[in-house]
Amino acid sequence: KSGHSLNPIPIILSLLLVGFCLTGCRTESPELSIHESDQPVVHFNGFTIPKFPRAIDQLNYARSGFPDSKEKRAAFEFVIRYFPRDRAECGEAVLSIAFMNFGFDYRFALLQDYYQAIEEYQDITKYYADQPTVMAKAYWYLGWIHCDLLNEKDKGLPYFWKITREYPDIPLGISSPVPWVSLVYPAPDEKSPAKGSKTRHTWAGIALLEIIRHSSDSQDINKAFDLLWETDRNSPATGIAIRLLLSDPAYIDWIRPYVLSYLKQNAAVNPFLAEELTAALNKEGNG
């Protein structure tokens, strides 16, 4: 467990993380159904927006597809204007508005877009301190922007640690938008071993994985992995962390026993990750 800066995460790990988010997370809102014949509408910020009786339905509408980004922003702002007492839904709306600073694809955003998003996420942490789920997400995005987009590890890592300390049990859900979500692996079918699994999927688990990815401090990496192993031993986040450490010469011998233990418990639940871990372990053994 010597000090060593980990190599950048391989593409396969990013894909596995995507698969994890798509197959292992709960959805955060019910399906939305709009009946145009009896749906009242409101003219708001230059757009005609259907008015729903519940904030969650209004939020779902805002999350649906729009050809015009200005109309989508107006739909989210509508939630905040007409449902101010529904703090959870308003928090989700402002999170989505903040992410819209990146445009259609965050990879092509400008530097000023990053800093504008940072400012808005920081404002969210000030005004939505009563909403743990919103706070955990806001801190995760702040850590992600600093670490992944701006390469400012020293600024990003404290946000991830804050999630693990203050919001350890917030469930990870597919909340649009999440930067690395795309259609990679299909959702498990009804007979999947993952169905009914007691595996935890939390923002804290992902935050610990991000610490392992980005930190150059061996003590922080060890601490993050120990905590991940203790709290989320069966999660895909833990498996991805093991795979990442297994690819680094400074951690190979130390992490090998964890690989075998993880595979014994999780091979059937996440066959994609199990296959990758097995291949990596065989490669190291033959090397």
C-alpha positions as CSV (number, residue, x, y, z in Angstrom):
1,K,0.0,0.0,0.0
2,S,2.7,2.4,-1.0
3,G,2.1,6.0,-2.3
4,H,1.3,5.9,-6.0
5,S,-0.8,7.9,-8.4
6,L,-3.3,5.6,-10.0
7,N,-3.4,5.4,-13.8
8,P,-6.4,7.0,-15.6
9,I,-9.5,4.8,-15.4
10,P,-9.7,2.5,-18.5
11,I,-12.6,2.9,-20.9
12,I,-14.0,-0.5,-19.8
13,L,-14.4,0.8,-16.2
14,S,-16.4,3.8,-17.4
15,L,-18.6,1.4,-19.4
16,L,-19.1,-0.8,-16.3
17,L,-20.0,2.2,-14.3
18,V,-22.6,3.1,-16.9
19,G,-23.9,-0.4,-16.8
20,F,-24.1,-0.3,-13.0
21,C,-26.1,2.9,-13.1
22,L,-28.5,1.5,-15.7
23,T,-29.0,-1.9,-14.1
24,G,-28.5,-1.4,-10.4
25,C,-30.3,1.8,-9.6
26,R,-33.8,2.6,-8.7
27,T,-35.7,5.0,-10.8
28,E,-36.6,8.2,-9.0
29,S,-40.0,9.1,-10.4
30,P,-43.0,7.3,-11.9
31,E,-43.9,7.3,-15.6
32,L,-45.5,10.4,-16.9
33,S,-48.7,10.3,-18.9
34,I,-50.1,13.4,-20.6
35,H,-53.7,13.6,-21.9
36,E,-53.7,16.6,-24.1
37,S,-57.5,16.8,-24.3
38,D,-58.0,17.7,-20.6
39,Q,-54.6,19.0,-19.7
40,P,-54.6,22.7,-18.6
41,V,-51.8,24.8,-20.0
42,V,-50.0,27.9,-18.8
43,H,-48.0,30.4,-20.9
44,F,-44.7,30.8,-19.1
45,N,-41.5,32.4,-20.2
46,G,-42.6,32.4,-23.8
47,F,-43.7,28.8,-23.9
48,T,-47.0,26.9,-23.5
49,I,-46.5,24.4,-20.7
50,P,-49.0,21.8,-19.4
51,K,-49.9,22.3,-15.8
52,F,-50.0,19.2,-13.6
53,P,-51.6,18.9,-10.2
54,R,-48.5,17.3,-8.6
55,A,-44.9,18.6,-8.5
56,I,-43.5,15.2,-9.3
57,D,-45.5,15.0,-12.5
58,Q,-44.4,18.5,-13.4
59,L,-40.8,17.5,-12.9
60,N,-41.3,14.4,-15.0
61,Y,-42.6,16.6,-17.8
62,A,-39.6,18.8,-17.6
63,R,-37.3,15.8,-17.7
64,S,-38.9,14.6,-20.9
65,G,-37.4,15.3,-24.3
66,F,-37.5,18.8,-25.8
67,P,-36.2,20.0,-29.2
68,D,-35.5,23.4,-27.7
69,S,-33.2,23.7,-24.7
70,K,-34.8,27.1,-23.8
71,E,-38.2,25.4,-23.5
72,K,-36.7,22.6,-21.4
73,R,-35.2,25.2,-19.0
74,A,-38.5,27.0,-18.8
75,A,-40.2,23.7,-17.9
76,F,-37.8,23.2,-15.0
77,E,-38.2,26.9,-13.9
78,F,-42.0,26.3,-14.1
79,V,-41.6,23.6,-11.4
80,I,-39.8,26.1,-9.1
81,R,-42.3,28.9,-9.7
82,Y,-45.6,26.9,-9.3
83,F,-44.5,24.3,-6.7
84,P,-42.2,26.3,-4.3
85,R,-43.2,24.2,-1.3
86,D,-42.2,20.9,-2.9
87,R,-38.6,21.3,-2.0
88,A,-37.4,17.9,-3.2
89,E,-38.8,18.4,-6.7
90,C,-37.6,22.0,-6.8
91,G,-34.1,20.8,-5.8
92,E,-34.1,18.3,-8.6
93,A,-35.2,21.0,-11.0
94,V,-32.3,23.3,-10.1
95,L,-29.9,20.5,-10.3
96,S,-31.0,19.9,-13.9
97,I,-30.9,23.6,-14.7
98,A,-27.3,23.7,-13.4
99,F,-26.3,20.8,-15.6
100,M,-27.8,22.6,-18.7
101,N,-24.8,24.9,-18.6
102,F,-22.9,22.2,-20.3
103,G,-25.1,22.2,-23.4
104,F,-26.0,19.1,-25.4
105,D,-22.7,17.4,-24.5
106,Y,-20.6,18.3,-21.5
107,R,-17.4,17.2,-23.3
108,F,-17.7,20.2,-25.7
109,A,-18.6,22.8,-23.0
110,L,-16.5,25.9,-22.6
111,L,-14.4,26.7,-19.6
112,Q,-16.8,29.5,-18.5
113,D,-19.6,26.9,-18.7
114,Y,-17.8,24.8,-16.1
115,Y,-17.4,27.7,-13.7
116,Q,-21.0,28.8,-14.2
117,A,-22.2,25.3,-13.3
118,I,-19.9,25.3,-10.3
119,E,-21.4,28.5,-9.1
120,E,-24.9,27.2,-9.5
121,Y,-24.2,23.9,-7.7
122,Q,-22.6,25.8,-4.9
123,D,-25.8,28.0,-4.6
124,I,-27.8,24.8,-4.5
125,T,-25.9,23.6,-1.4
126,K,-26.7,26.9,0.3
127,Y,-30.5,26.9,-0.4
128,Y,-31.3,23.2,-0.2
129,A,-29.5,22.1,2.9
130,D,-32.8,20.6,4.1
131,Q,-32.8,18.1,1.2
132,P,-30.1,15.4,1.7
133,T,-30.6,13.8,-1.7
134,V,-30.2,17.1,-3.5
135,M,-27.2,18.0,-1.4
136,A,-25.5,14.6,-2.2
137,K,-26.0,15.1,-5.9
138,A,-24.8,18.7,-5.9
139,Y,-21.6,17.8,-4.0
140,W,-21.0,14.9,-6.4
141,Y,-21.3,17.2,-9.5
142,L,-19.0,19.7,-7.9
143,G,-16.4,16.9,-7.3
144,W,-16.9,15.6,-10.8
145,I,-16.4,19.0,-12.5
146,H,-13.3,19.8,-10.5
147,C,-11.7,16.3,-10.8
148,D,-12.8,15.1,-14.3
149,L,-13.3,18.3,-16.3
150,L,-10.9,20.8,-14.7
151,N,-8.3,18.4,-13.4
152,E,-8.4,20.2,-10.1
153,K,-8.2,17.2,-7.8
154,D,-7.4,19.2,-4.7
155,K,-10.7,21.1,-5.1
156,G,-12.8,18.1,-6.2
157,L,-11.8,15.4,-3.7
158,P,-13.1,17.2,-0.6
159,Y,-16.6,17.2,-2.1
160,F,-16.5,13.5,-2.4
161,W,-15.3,13.1,1.1
162,K,-18.1,15.3,2.3
163,I,-20.7,13.0,0.7
164,T,-19.2,10.0,2.5
165,R,-19.3,11.8,5.9
166,E,-22.6,13.6,5.7
167,Y,-24.7,11.7,3.2
168,P,-23.6,8.0,3.5
169,D,-27.0,6.4,2.8
170,I,-28.5,8.4,-0.1
171,P,-29.6,5.9,-2.7
172,L,-28.1,6.3,-6.2
173,G,-30.8,6.7,-8.8
174,I,-30.9,7.4,-12.5
175,S,-31.6,11.1,-12.2
176,S,-31.3,12.9,-15.5
177,P,-28.8,14.1,-16.2
178,V,-25.9,11.9,-15.0
179,P,-22.8,12.5,-17.1
180,W,-21.8,8.9,-17.8
181,V,-25.3,7.4,-18.3
182,S,-25.9,5.9,-21.8
183,L,-27.3,2.7,-23.2
184,V,-24.5,0.2,-22.7
185,Y,-26.0,-2.9,-20.9
186,P,-29.7,-3.9,-20.9
187,A,-31.6,-3.9,-17.6
188,P,-31.8,-7.2,-15.8
189,D,-34.7,-9.4,-16.7
190,E,-37.2,-10.8,-14.2
191,K,-35.0,-13.9,-13.6
192,S,-31.8,-12.0,-13.0
193,P,-30.0,-12.8,-9.8
194,A,-29.8,-9.0,-9.2
195,K,-33.5,-8.8,-8.8
196,G,-34.2,-8.5,-5.0
197,S,-30.6,-8.1,-4.2
198,K,-29.7,-6.4,-1.0
199,T,-26.8,-4.7,-2.6
200,R,-26.6,-1.0,-1.7
201,H,-26.3,1.6,-4.4
202,T,-25.4,5.0,-2.9
203,W,-23.9,8.3,-3.9
204,A,-21.4,7.7,-1.1
205,G,-20.2,4.5,-2.7
206,I,-19.7,6.3,-6.0
207,A,-17.9,9.1,-4.2
208,L,-15.5,6.6,-2.6
209,L,-14.8,5.2,-6.0
210,E,-14.1,8.7,-7.3
211,I,-11.6,9.2,-4.5
212,I,-9.8,6.0,-5.5
213,R,-9.8,7.1,-9.1
214,H,-8.4,10.6,-8.5
215,S,-6.3,10.7,-5.4
216,S,-2.5,10.4,-5.4
217,D,-2.4,10.0,-1.7
218,S,-2.0,6.3,-0.8
219,Q,-3.5,6.8,2.7
220,D,-6.7,8.4,1.2
221,I,-6.9,5.6,-1.4
222,N,-6.6,2.9,1.3
223,K,-9.0,4.7,3.6
224,A,-11.6,5.0,0.8
225,F,-11.3,1.4,-0.3
226,D,-11.5,0.1,3.3
227,L,-14.7,2.1,3.8
228,L,-16.1,1.0,0.5
229,W,-15.4,-2.6,1.4
230,E,-16.9,-2.2,4.8
231,T,-20.1,-0.5,3.7
232,D,-20.7,-1.6,0.0
233,R,-18.8,-4.8,-0.3
234,N,-21.2,-6.3,-2.8
235,S,-21.7,-3.2,-5.0
236,P,-20.5,-2.7,-8.5
237,A,-18.7,0.4,-7.3
238,T,-16.5,-1.9,-5.1
239,G,-15.8,-4.2,-8.0
240,I,-14.8,-1.3,-10.2
241,A,-12.5,0.0,-7.5
242,I,-10.9,-3.5,-7.2
243,R,-10.4,-3.6,-11.0
244,L,-8.8,-0.1,-10.9
245,L,-6.4,-1.0,-8.1
246,L,-5.6,-4.4,-9.8
247,S,-4.3,-2.5,-12.8
248,D,-1.8,-0.5,-10.7
249,P,1.5,-2.2,-9.8
250,A,1.6,-0.7,-6.4
251,Y,-1.6,-2.4,-5.4
252,I,-1.7,-5.7,-7.2
253,D,-0.5,-7.9,-4.3
254,W,-2.6,-6.2,-1.8
255,I,-5.8,-6.2,-3.8
256,R,-5.7,-9.8,-5.1
257,P,-7.4,-11.4,-2.0
258,Y,-10.3,-8.9,-2.4
259,V,-10.7,-9.9,-6.0
260,L,-11.4,-13.6,-5.1
261,S,-13.7,-12.7,-2.3
262,Y,-15.7,-10.2,-4.4
263,L,-16.0,-12.7,-7.3
264,K,-17.3,-15.4,-5.0
265,Q,-20.1,-13.2,-3.8
266,N,-20.9,-11.3,-7.0
267,A,-20.0,-13.2,-10.2
268,A,-23.6,-14.1,-10.9
269,V,-25.0,-10.7,-10.0
270,N,-22.8,-8.7,-12.4
271,P,-21.3,-11.0,-15.0
272,F,-19.8,-8.2,-17.1
273,L,-17.8,-7.0,-14.2
274,A,-16.9,-10.5,-13.0
275,E,-15.6,-11.3,-16.5
276,E,-13.4,-8.2,-16.5
277,L,-12.0,-9.0,-13.0
278,T,-11.3,-12.6,-13.8
279,A,-9.5,-11.6,-17.0
280,A,-7.4,-9.0,-15.2
281,L,-6.6,-11.5,-12.4
282,N,-5.5,-14.1,-14.9
283,K,-3.4,-11.6,-16.7
284,E,-1.6,-10.5,-13.5
285,G,-1.1,-14.2,-12.5
286,N,0.4,-15.0,-15.8
287,G,2.5,-11.9,-15.8
